[in-house]
Structure formats: structure tokens, C-alpha cells
Amino acid sequence: MLAWFSRWRPRMQRIRRASWADRRLLTEAVLCLGLARFSVCVVPSRWLLHRLGRQRYETRPDEDIRSTDAARRVGAAISGVSPYTPWRSNCLAQALAAHVLLRRRSISSTLYLCVTRERGRLEAHAVLRSGPYLITGGDDHERYTRVASFGWTP
């Protein structure tokens, strides 16, 4: 418990200096990450995938600049708190949480499920895109092959 607190102490000082809007966004991000992780572990995948949006549909990459800025803030909040959650926040949980946060703000997004085969093992990855920007899962996404896409527009 003490190790967890010492990891969070510098972050808490930064959070205290942040605006109330940023604090609210970080709190939402932590709650959505927990809900997303719970959903990945408990909810049947066909039900979960059905709620993501239209299958085999991609949103337009030319979005309104205001919604793009809000989407980038959501991505920064998710990537900022995900290493510090007490549960494992993998790429799928991050993409689902960011997808929920963007939906709450009526911002369109596309979630991609990708796979690759390395050293005889199949690896999966999830990427979320809003407008022209990759919100989550953007690191080394080029080595994966897209197998499904789920787009949502307000």
C-alpha cells in the first residue's frame, strides 16, 4: 500500500494544481477504465462489440477542430492515468474507456481491433481514432493488421 501511495504522491500534487475541468476528466477516465476492465473480464464479447457502434464502418478523418482538441484531451487523460490504476489497463480497456468518454461528449470515433503473428504467437491490439488522430493504441500500430472496425457518429 505504501509503494502505491508513493507512486501517486507526485501525481496528486500535479492534480491539485490542475483546473477543475481537468480534475473531472481525470476522475472520469479512472472510472471509465475500471468499468471497461470489468466489462472486458465479465461481459460476453458479442454483447460488448454490439454496443461499440456500426461494424465495418469508419468515421470521417476530417473532423471539427474543437472536437479534435477535446478528443486529444481525452486521450491524454486515459494515457495519463492508465499506468497508475490498481488493475491492468491494457489497450482494449483504454480504447473502450476513451470510446465511452468521447461518446459522452458527442464526438465521433472509430475503434479498430487488430492482430499480428510474432514468433508463432497471435497478438491482439485495439486502437481508437477520432478525426485524423489516434487517441489510444497509437504506439507501433503499423505492425498490426486490422480485422474489425466499429464506428460511431452522433
C-alpha contacts under 8 A as a table, 3 or more apart, distances in Angstrom:
res1	aa1	res2	aa2	distance
1	M	4	W	5.21
1	M	5	F	6.34
2	L	5	F	5.08
2	L	6	S	6.18
3	A	6	S	5.14
3	A	7	R	6.32
4	W	7	R	5.24
4	W	8	W	6.45
5	F	8	W	5.10
5	F	9	R	6.04
6	S	9	R	5.20
6	S	10	P	7.79
7	R	10	P	7.07
7	R	11	R	7.72
7	R	84	Y	7.92
8	W	11	R	5.17
8	W	12	M	6.02
8	W	84	Y	7.46
9	R	12	M	5.15
9	R	13	Q	6.55
10	P	13	Q	5.27
10	P	14	R	6.57
11	R	14	R	5.11
11	R	15	I	6.13
12	M	15	I	4.91
12	M	16	R	6.17
13	Q	16	R	5.22
13	Q	17	R	6.69
14	R	17	R	5.29
14	R	18	A	6.44
15	I	18	A	5.04
15	I	23	R	6.60
18	A	22	D	6.10
18	A	23	R	6.47
19	S	22	D	5.28
19	S	23	R	6.30
20	W	23	R	4.95
20	W	24	R	6.08
21	A	24	R	5.13
21	A	25	L	6.22
22	D	25	L	5.01
22	D	26	L	6.16
23	R	26	L	5.16
23	R	27	T	6.16
24	R	27	T	5.10
24	R	28	E	6.12
25	L	28	E	5.03
25	L	29	A	6.07
25	L	74	V	7.38
25	L	77	A	6.86
26	L	29	A	4.93
26	L	30	V	6.29
26	L	77	A	5.65
26	L	78	I	7.60
26	L	81	V	7.18
27	T	30	V	5.25
27	T	31	L	6.28
28	E	31	L	5.15
28	E	32	C	5.97
28	E	101	L	7.70
29	A	32	C	5.15
29	A	33	L	6.00
29	A	74	V	7.81
29	A	77	A	6.34
29	A	78	I	5.61
29	A	81	V	7.28
29	A	97	A	6.93
29	A	98	A	7.62
29	A	101	L	7.53
30	V	33	L	5.13
30	V	34	G	6.28
30	V	78	I	7.63
30	V	81	V	6.62
30	V	82	S	7.50
30	V	85	T	7.33
31	L	34	G	5.19
31	L	35	L	6.24
32	C	35	L	4.96
32	C	36	A	5.90
32	C	97	A	4.92
32	C	98	A	7.83
32	C	100	V	7.31
32	C	101	L	7.57
33	L	36	A	5.01
33	L	37	R	6.05
33	L	78	I	7.81
33	L	82	S	7.41
33	L	89	S	6.82
33	L	93	A	6.12
33	L	94	Q	6.34
33	L	96	L	7.82
33	L	97	A	5.21
34	G	37	R	5.19
34	G	38	F	6.15
34	G	87	W	7.64
35	L	38	F	5.09
35	L	39	S	6.08
35	L	97	A	7.67
36	A	39	S	4.96
36	A	40	V	6.16
36	A	93	A	5.08
36	A	94	Q	7.57
36	A	96	L	5.90
36	A	97	A	5.70
37	R	40	V	5.15
37	R	41	C	6.30
37	R	87	W	7.81
37	R	88	R	7.56
37	R	89	S	6.67
37	R	93	A	5.30
38	F	41	C	5.23
38	F	42	V	5.97
38	F	43	V	7.71
39	S	42	V	5.25
39	S	43	V	4.93
39	S	48	L	7.59
40	V	43	V	6.11
40	V	44	P	7.93
40	V	45	S	7.49
40	V	92	L	7.94
40	V	93	A	7.06
43	V	47	W	7.13
43	V	48	L	6.60
44	P	47	W	5.57
44	P	48	L	6.35
45	S	48	L	4.93
45	S	49	L	5.94
46	R	49	L	5.22
46	R	50	H	6.09
47	W	50	H	5.14
47	W	51	R	6.63
48	L	51	R	5.44
48	L	52	L	6.88
49	L	52	L	5.35
49	L	53	G	7.78
50	H	53	G	6.68
50	H	54	R	7.94
52	L	111	L	7.87
52	L	150	F	6.09
52	L	151	G	7.37
52	L	152	W	7.22
53	G	150	F	5.27
53	G	151	G	5.24
53	G	152	W	4.88
54	R	57	Y	5.72
54	R	150	F	5.30
54	R	151	G	5.36
54	R	152	W	6.45
55	Q	148	A	7.27
55	Q	149	S	5.86
55	Q	150	F	4.57
55	Q	151	G	6.70
56	R	148	A	6.35
56	R	149	S	5.01
56	R	150	F	5.91
56	R	151	G	7.43
57	Y	110	T	7.75
57	Y	149	S	6.16
57	Y	150	F	5.70
57	Y	151	G	4.99
58	E	109	S	7.95
58	E	110	T	5.71
58	E	149	S	6.77
58	E	150	F	6.77
58	E	151	G	4.92
58	E	152	W	7.91
59	T	108	S	6.71
59	T	109	S	6.21
59	T	110	T	5.99
59	T	130	S	7.72
59	T	131	G	7.43
59	T	151	G	5.71
59	T	152	W	6.93
59	T	153	T	6.97
60	R	63	E	6.77
60	R	131	G	6.34
61	P	130	S	7.15
61	P	131	G	4.10
61	P	132	P	4.60
62	D	131	G	5.52
62	D	132	P	6.39
63	E	67	S	7.04
63	E	68	T	6.58
63	E	130	S	7.86
63	E	131	G	4.90
63	E	132	P	7.46
64	D	67	S	5.52
64	D	68	T	6.32
65	I	68	T	4.94
65	I	69	D	6.22
66	R	69	D	5.20
66	R	70	A	6.39
67	S	70	A	5.04
67	S	71	A	6.03
67	S	107	I	6.17
68	T	71	A	4.97
68	T	72	R	6.16
68	T	130	S	6.97
68	T	131	G	6.34
68	T	133	Y	7.72
69	D	72	R	5.14
69	D	73	R	6.34
70	A	73	R	5.08
70	A	74	V	6.31
71	A	74	V	5.05
71	A	75	G	6.27
71	A	102	L	6.56
71	A	107	I	7.36
71	A	130	S	6.67
71	A	135	I	6.98
72	R	75	G	4.99
72	R	76	A	6.16
72	R	133	Y	7.66
72	R	135	I	6.27
73	R	76	A	5.02
73	R	77	A	6.15
74	V	77	A	5.10
74	V	78	I	6.21
74	V	98	A	6.49
74	V	101	L	7.02
74	V	102	L	7.32
74	V	135	I	7.68
75	G	78	I	5.17
75	G	79	S	6.11
75	G	98	A	6.59
75	G	135	I	4.80
75	G	136	T	6.09
76	A	79	S	5.23
76	A	80	G	5.78
76	A	135	I	7.92
77	A	80	G	4.97
77	A	81	V	6.26
78	I	81	V	5.58
78	I	82	S	5.88
78	I	94	Q	6.53
78	I	97	A	7.62
78	I	98	A	6.70
78	I	136	T	7.95
79	S	82	S	5.44
79	S	83	P	7.43
79	S	94	Q	7.69
79	S	136	T	7.42
80	G	83	P	7.10
81	V	84	Y	5.48
81	V	85	T	6.64
82	S	85	T	5.59
82	S	89	S	5.68
82	S	94	Q	7.40
83	P	89	S	7.16
85	T	88	R	7.03
85	T	89	S	7.11
89	S	92	L	7.86
89	S	93	A	5.60
89	S	94	Q	6.31
90	N	93	A	5.43
90	N	94	Q	6.25
91	C	94	Q	5.05
91	C	95	A	6.04
91	C	125	H	6.36
91	C	126	A	5.54
91	C	127	V	7.35
91	C	136	T	7.32
91	C	137	G	5.94
92	L	95	A	5.08
92	L	96	L	6.10
92	L	125	H	6.93
92	L	126	A	5.14
92	L	127	V	7.77
93	A	96	L	5.15
93	A	97	A	6.04
94	Q	97	A	5.16
94	Q	98	A	6.07
94	Q	136	T	6.63
94	Q	137	G	7.98
95	A	98	A	5.21
95	A	99	H	5.96
95	A	111	L	7.07
95	A	126	A	6.39
95	A	127	V	6.24
95	A	128	L	5.52
95	A	136	T	5.81
95	A	137	G	7.30
96	L	99	H	4.96
96	L	100	V	6.25
97	A	100	V	5.19
97	A	101	L	6.28
98	A	101	L	5.01
98	A	102	L	6.05
98	A	128	L	7.70
98	A	135	I	7.65
98	A	136	T	7.52
99	H	102	L	5.21
99	H	103	R	6.08
99	H	109	S	6.93
99	H	111	L	7.61
99	H	128	L	7.29
100	V	103	R	5.02
100	V	104	R	6.22
101	L	104	R	5.16
101	L	105	R	6.55
102	L	105	R	5.08
102	L	106	S	6.21
102	L	107	I	5.13
102	L	108	S	7.02
102	L	109	S	7.33
103	R	106	S	4.89
103	R	107	I	5.72
103	R	108	S	6.98
103	R	154	P	7.72
104	R	107	I	7.73
106	S	153	T	7.65
106	S	154	P	5.52
107	I	130	S	7.65
107	I	153	T	6.95
107	I	154	P	6.73
108	S	130	S	6.24
108	S	131	G	7.65
108	S	151	G	7.53
108	S	152	W	5.43
108	S	153	T	4.36
108	S	154	P	6.26
109	S	128	L	6.90
109	S	129	R	5.63
109	S	130	S	4.39
109	S	131	G	7.09
109	S	151	G	5.89
109	S	152	W	5.59
109	S	153	T	6.82
110	T	128	L	5.75
110	T	129	R	5.24
110	T	130	S	6.38
110	T	149	S	6.61
110	T	150	F	5.49
110	T	151	G	4.20
110	T	152	W	6.33
111	L	126	A	7.06
111	L	127	V	5.79
111	L	128	L	4.45
111	L	129	R	6.41
111	L	149	S	5.61
111	L	150	F	5.15
111	L	151	G	6.39
112	Y	126	A	5.66
112	Y	127	V	5.09
112	Y	128	L	6.20
112	Y	129	R	8.00
112	Y	146	R	6.46
112	Y	147	V	7.57
112	Y	148	A	5.78
112	Y	149	S	4.47
112	Y	150	F	6.53
113	L	124	A	7.35
113	L	125	H	6.05
113	L	126	A	4.73
113	L	127	V	6.62
113	L	146	R	5.92
113	L	147	V	5.89
113	L	148	A	5.17
113	L	149	S	6.31
114	C	124	A	5.67
114	C	125	H	5.06
114	C	126	A	6.03
114	C	127	V	7.75
114	C	144	Y	5.61
114	C	145	T	5.17
114	C	146	R	4.22
114	C	147	V	5.39
114	C	148	A	7.02
115	V	122	L	6.83
115	V	123	E	5.51
115	V	124	A	4.34
115	V	125	H	6.05
115	V	144	Y	5.28
115	V	145	T	5.37
115	V	146	R	6.59
115	V	147	V	6.99
116	T	122	L	5.79
116	T	123	E	5.32
116	T	124	A	6.57
116	T	143	R	7.00
116	T	144	Y	4.99
116	T	145	T	6.14
117	R	120	G	6.09
117	R	121	R	5.41
117	R	122	L	4.50
117	R	123	E	6.11
118	E	121	R	5.32
118	E	122	L	6.53
118	E	123	E	7.33
125	H	137	G	7.43
125	H	141	H	7.97
125	H	144	Y	7.43
126	A	136	T	7.96
126	A	137	G	6.09
127	V	134	L	7.16
127	V	135	I	7.58
127	V	136	T	5.58
127	V	137	G	4.50
127	V	138	G	6.41
127	V	141	H	7.60
128	L	134	L	5.90
128	L	135	I	5.45
128	L	136	T	5.22
128	L	137	G	6.66
129	R	132	P	7.06
129	R	133	Y	5.72
129	R	134	L	4.34
129	R	135	I	5.41
129	R	136	T	7.30
130	S	133	Y	5.66
130	S	134	L	6.45
130	S	135	I	6.57
134	L	137	G	7.21
134	L	138	G	5.58
135	I	138	G	7.04
137	G	141	H	6.85
138	G	141	H	5.50
140	D	143	R	6.28
141	H	144	Y	5.63
142	E	145	T	7.71
146	R	149	S	7.54
